[in-house]
Amino acid sequence: MVALLDAHPTLTAVCCYNDNMAAGAITALTDNGYKVPEDISVIGFDDSLIAQYLHPKLTTVRYPIGEMAVQAAELALALTKSDEIPIKSGGYTPSLILRDSIKRLF
């Protein structure tokens, strides 16, 4: 995070690979005198348990893990029984979980 800020001093937001990395980014930012979200907005991915306990609470992207797990289990069972593989179209729809780590612009 510090190297990113050194390379891009006008940075106003960062989207992290997952919520744990976002927690590390928030720690690095606050340790270096930045305020989240006043100076820099931070968003994570996964909506892991840590997201709701960080300060500020982390805005994150939630993916439908339960739905994905059910489909993976159905696929695994079908493969073990040499059944026809169930095909589902439409993909998965993530949702944005708005919390306090992003600066609202409007």
VMD Tcl script that draws the C-alpha trace (Angstrom):
set ca {
  {0.00 0.00 0.00}
  {2.82 2.38 0.85}
  {4.57 1.67 -2.46}
  {1.31 2.24 -4.29}
  {0.88 5.61 -2.58}
  {4.49 6.56 -3.36}
  {3.90 5.76 -7.05}
  {0.46 7.46 -7.16}
  {0.29 10.23 -4.54}
  {-3.09 11.49 -5.78}
  {-4.75 8.09 -5.30}
  {-8.27 8.41 -3.88}
  {-9.47 4.80 -3.84}
  {-8.21 1.24 -3.86}
  {-10.02 -2.01 -4.64}
  {-8.35 -4.98 -2.98}
  {-8.18 -8.63 -4.07}
  {-9.98 -9.75 -0.91}
  {-11.12 -8.45 2.47}
  {-7.95 -9.55 4.27}
  {-5.83 -7.51 1.87}
  {-8.21 -4.59 2.37}
  {-7.69 -4.90 6.14}
  {-3.95 -4.70 5.55}
  {-4.42 -1.68 3.28}
  {-6.51 0.11 5.92}
  {-3.84 -0.63 8.55}
  {-1.05 0.66 6.30}
  {-3.06 3.77 5.47}
  {-3.90 4.63 9.07}
  {-0.33 3.88 10.20}
  {0.85 6.45 7.64}
  {-1.55 9.19 8.64}
  {-4.30 8.67 6.07}
  {-7.97 8.63 7.02}
  {-10.28 6.02 5.51}
  {-12.55 7.00 3.79}
  {-11.90 10.74 4.03}
  {-8.54 10.58 2.23}
  {-8.74 7.20 0.49}
  {-11.68 4.84 -0.04}
  {-11.05 1.11 0.36}
  {-13.18 -1.74 -0.95}
  {-12.64 -5.47 -0.50}
  {-13.97 -8.65 -2.01}
  {-15.55 -11.73 -0.38}
  {-17.58 -10.19 2.46}
  {-15.62 -12.23 4.96}
  {-16.33 -11.93 8.66}
  {-13.50 -9.41 9.15}
  {-15.28 -6.88 6.90}
  {-17.92 -6.03 9.47}
  {-15.44 -5.72 12.37}
  {-12.84 -3.44 10.80}
  {-12.75 0.23 11.61}
  {-14.19 1.64 9.48}
  {-16.44 -1.24 8.52}
  {-15.38 -2.45 5.09}
  {-17.39 -1.97 1.92}
  {-17.04 -5.20 -0.02}
  {-18.36 -7.33 -2.86}
  {-20.29 -10.44 -1.84}
  {-20.32 -13.37 -4.20}
  {-23.03 -16.06 -3.82}
  {-20.68 -18.68 -2.35}
  {-23.54 -20.89 -1.13}
  {-25.07 -21.07 -4.60}
  {-21.67 -21.75 -6.14}
  {-20.98 -24.55 -3.63}
  {-24.31 -26.23 -4.37}
  {-23.59 -26.19 -8.09}
  {-20.06 -27.51 -7.54}
  {-21.40 -30.37 -5.40}
  {-24.05 -31.23 -8.01}
  {-21.35 -31.24 -10.68}
  {-19.04 -33.44 -8.61}
  {-21.81 -35.94 -7.90}
  {-22.82 -36.06 -11.55}
  {-19.22 -36.69 -12.59}
  {-18.78 -39.52 -10.08}
  {-21.93 -41.24 -11.35}
  {-21.21 -40.45 -15.02}
  {-24.57 -38.68 -15.14}
  {-25.39 -35.88 -17.49}
  {-23.65 -32.77 -16.26}
  {-26.15 -30.14 -15.09}
  {-25.56 -26.92 -16.98}
  {-26.78 -23.66 -15.53}
  {-26.68 -20.46 -17.49}
  {-26.63 -16.89 -16.35}
  {-23.60 -17.06 -14.10}
  {-23.54 -15.61 -10.62}
  {-24.62 -12.17 -9.52}
  {-22.38 -10.43 -6.98}
  {-23.74 -7.72 -4.71}
  {-22.10 -4.63 -3.30}
  {-22.25 -4.44 0.50}
  {-22.03 -0.76 1.37}
  {-20.39 -0.01 4.68}
  {-18.17 2.83 5.89}
  {-14.83 2.50 4.05}
  {-15.80 4.43 0.95}
  {-16.37 8.14 0.57}
  {-19.80 8.97 -0.78}
  {-19.52 11.51 -3.61}
  {-23.22 12.22 -4.00}
}
mol new
graphics top color blue
foreach p $ca { graphics top sphere $p radius 0.5 }
foreach p [lrange $ca 0 end-1] q [lrange $ca 1 end] { graphics top cylinder $p $q radius 0.2 }
display resetview
